[in-house]
Amino acid sequence: MSRTPHDDSGARRRLLLKGLSTLPLGLSLGSARAHPAAFAHDHRLAFRHTHTDERLQLAYRDRRGYIEPALQRMNWLLRDFRTGDAIAMDPRLYDMLHALSLRCGGDTFEIISGYRSPATNQALRKTGGGVAKRSLHMDGKAIDIRLAGVDSARLCDAALALRAGGVGYYPESDFVHIDTGPVRSWGPRPA
């Protein structure tokens, strides 16, 4: 049985109405336009790794929870690019990134450092730069980021406001560290 253009428009209309029916009460179409993520049920993230120039854009979570193949792709992107080692990153990091993109209005996270193998962490400690001996990067619980189009000081303020873990601000290198450890902060306060 062939479908006519009229059949397709009816299907699209039904799909639109079904989607609109799932909006939370009190959410208007105007606010959904202002915040597309509030309209969509998927939590989406976009990345560019500053060392490998790899890019990734995907939905990592939906109404049912985390999307395992998406987590695996992000784990690979956040691998220790020096050794090729990868581990399962703490998915709460991705939730923090999603919250930061909503608060700041940014799109693509620039990854400076994700997972670090113990060997890489030790090598970085020897060169200086304030690398912790027992860094949460080695547990897959930390990430160093920028958000394209958003000043790092503003990103730091938004991360501090989340009160979801550790936040370090490195204005000289223009990045923010976030982790899922205890709530704490270090570095100069953004002006």
ABEGO torsion letter per residue (X at the ends): XBBBAAAAAAAAAAAAAAAAAABBBGBBAAAAAABAAAABABBBBBBBBAAAGBBBBBBABBAAEBBAAAAAAAAAAABBAAAGBBBBBBAAAAAAAAAAAAAAGBABBBBABBBBBAAAAAAAAAAEGGBBABBAAAAGABBBBBBBGBBAAAAAAAAAAAGAEBBBBBAAAGBBBBBABBBBBBEBBBX
